[in-house]
């Protein structure tokens, strides 16, 4: 029989809080059955173990492994840990909506958090955009969530058919629509077998661009929440490098075009590849900007 938890279940607890209490109760039962005290869990203080078992603190995966080695079911513990990791309380109607790719994107975004994002933008000999490659690491916060929505448009060429979206790894297209001005709204579905036990996965996709328009000398993105790591890369044609390169990170997207931002210079290199990593982005705009030299010929 599972011993009662020493913690107190919160008033009107969220599913994540309930899962944390249940997980702590199960961990305590495993430890007691193994004949161990809170001081005998190697690498952790007695106080930390007590807080975890009381449901006050979410354990790490490493601690879950320690309890698994004491005789606990790793699959069961990881399942509880995944629920406890959920940072959002989803009403039943929202949870149902997460299963429909046609749900409003603001609702779909409640089903995951972004842990890493990487974008690579390719430009041609006449400064035209050629291709974007995107890679995102996600952690789905609900077992019923699997969709990732995004919008794309080539501002330099507002025509339908300019861009083509192609899934690369870990996902497939669940929904795609394109307006007459070339604005694409796409919902990618993460492949279930690509998710780990905590609901984490990495998906990638490619956007091929067919235009003769000169690209705007800037690539950026904005976040409505925290992203631990965001990387921007720009690959220029060997015969058409930019004359200046700089990075920016601003709360105001218009500030990116200010000349003062050029103090964050990116030195040129023989590969004509500009790269910048941004750590702990939180409700900010970030990106790389440059100036185009005159096109010869």
N, C-alpha and C positions, 0 to 999 in steps of 0.2 A: 504494500500500500504506500502511496506517495505521501510523505509527511506534509503537514500544512506549511504554507509559506510563513516566514517570519516577517514579511513585509506587509504593508497595508495597500490594498487595492484602491487606486484613486477614485474619487467621486466622479461619476459619469466618465469613466475611462474611455480613451480612444482605443481602436483595435490594436494600435502599436503598443500602448501601455498594457493592455490585457495580455498581449503576446509576450511582453517583457516579464510580467509577473509569472505567467505560466512557464516561461523558459527558466526563470530563476528557481521556481519550485521544483522543476524537473532536475536541474543541476544539483540542487541541494540533496534530492533523493539519491542521485547517482553517487555523490560524495559520501553520504552516510552509508549507503550499501557497500561501498568499497572500504569502509572503515577508516576514512581519512578525516582529519580536522581541517578547519579553514587555513591553518598555518602550514599544512602539508601539501598545498598546491604550489608546486615549484614555480618560482618566478613572479609570484603575486603576493601582495600583502594580505594579511588576514582581513583587514578592513575592506579592501577592494572586493574580495571574495564574498564577504557578508553583504555588501551593497548589491553585487550582481545577483546573489541568490534571493535577496529581498525584492528584486525587481526594480531597484532604484537606478541601476546602471546597465547599459547594454554591453554584453561581453564582446570581446574581439573573436575573430575566427581562430586565432591561436589558442585562446582559452577554451573555445569549443572543442578543439582537438585534444586538449589536455583532459577534458571530461570524457571525451570519447574513448581515450586510452584507459579510463577507469571502468569502462564497461557500458557507457551510454551509447545509444543509437545515433551515429553520426548524421544519418539522413534526417531523423526526426529533429535533432537539435538544430541542424542547419535550416530546416523548414521553419522552426520557431524563430530563429535568428532573422531570417528574411522578413517575417512579419514584423518583428520588433524594429527592424531598420526603417520601416515605413515612417516617414516624417510627416505624413499628412493624413488627416481623417477624411475618408471619403464616404459621403452619404450613399445609401444603396442605389439611388437613381444615378449618381455619378459613376459608381462602380459598374453599373450596367452599361452606361454610355461608353466606357473605356473599351468595350468589345466591338464598337461600331466605328469603322474608319470614316464615316460621314459625320461623326460627332464634331461639334465646334472645336477648332484647334486649341482654344484656351482651356477647354475641358480635357482634351487628350494630353496636354502638357502637364496636367496634375498627376498623371500616371507614371512619371519618371523624373529622375534628376540626371543632369549631364555631369559626368566626371572628367571628361576630356574631349576636346574638339580640335581638329586639325584640318586646315584648308590649304590647298595648293592651287594657284591661279596661273595659267599659261597664256603668254602673249606672243603674237606672231611678228613677222618681219616689218609689217606696216602698222605696228602698235595695236592690232586688233585682238580682242579676247578670243581664245581658241577653245579652252577647256578649263573646267573646275573639277577638282577631285576633293571629296569631302569624306572625313572619317570621324565618327563620334562614338565615344564609349558612354553607355547609359547604364543606369540601375533602375529597373522598373520597381515602383513602390507598391504595386498591387499585382497579385498573381493573375489578374484578369487584363492587365495592360500589356500591349505589345506594339502600339502604333507610335510613329514619330512623324509629325507633320512639319513641312517647311514650304516657304514661298521662294520663287526665283524669278528674276526678270533681268534682261540685258537693257539697262537704261539708255544705252547708246543707240539701240535699234529696237524700237517698240513695234515689232511685227510678230504675228503668229508664225510659229514654225522655225524661229531662229535657234531655239534651244531644244536639246533632246536629253532626257533623263534616263540613265541606265544604272540599275542596281549593280553593285560589285560583289560585296561579301556580306553574309549574315542577314540579308533582308530581301524583300521583294516589294513590288509596287502594289499597294492595296487600293489606291485611288489616285487618279491624276486628272486634272482639268486645266485647260489653257484658254485664256481670254484672247480676244482679238488683238489686244495690245501686247501679247506675248507673255503676260504674267502667268506663271505656272504655279498651281497649288498641288502639292504632291504629299501623299501619306504613305510612308514606308512601313511595312510590317516586319518586325524582327522574327527570324525563324526560330521556332520554339526550341529546336535541338541545339541552337547556338547560345542559349542562356545557361549560365552556371546556376549553382544551387541558391545563390543570393539574388537571382534575377538580373545579373549583369551580363552585358554583351557589348560587342563592338560591331557597328555596321558601317558600310562605306558605299558611296555611289559616285558616279561620274556624270557631269553635265557637259556635253559637247555643244559648242557654239559655232554657228555658221553665219558670219557677218563680215563685211568689209569696213565697218565703222571703227574709227579710232577709239580705243578704250579710255574711259575716264582714268586719270592717273591716281587711282586710289582703290584699295579693297579694304572693306571693314565689315564689322558685325557688331551687334548689340545683344546684351543679355538682360533678362528680367529677373535674374537670380544669380546665385553664386556658381561659378565654374572654376574648379581647382586649377585646370591647365588649359590654355587656349593657344594654339600655334598658327601663325599666318606665314605662308610662303608664297613668293611670287617668282615664277621662272620666266625670264625675258629671253627673247630670241638672241642668238649669238651676234647677229649683225644689227641689233636694235636695242642696246641697253639704255636705261634712263640716264639722265644727266645728274640727278640728285635723288637720294633715297632717305626717308626718315620714317620712324614709327611714332604712333601716338596712342594715348590711352586717356579718354576724357569722359566725363559725365554728360557733356554736351556734344552731340555729334557734329554740330557746325564748327566746333573748335578745331576739328581735325584739319581743316583747310587753312587755318591761320599760319602765317609765315613763322610765327614764334615756335610752332611745333617742330621746325626743322633743326632745332638744337639736338633732337634725338636722332642723330644721323646714323645710318647704316652704311658701313664702309663697302665699297664695291669689291667684287671678287671675280676671278676668271671664269667661274661657272655661270655668272649672271643670275644667280639665285639669291634672293633676299629672304631672310628668315628672322622671325622674332617670336619669342615665347612670352606669354603673359600669365602670371601666376595670380590665382585667387581673384579673378574678375568678378565683380559684383555690381550689377545694374550700371554697366559702363559700356562705352563704345571703344573698340580697339581695332587697330589695323596698320597698314603700311601705305605710305603715299610717296609720290615721286613727281618729277617733271620730265616730260617727253622732249627730246631734242627734235629739231626739224627733220622731217622725213626726206632723205636724199632721193633724187631721181624723180 
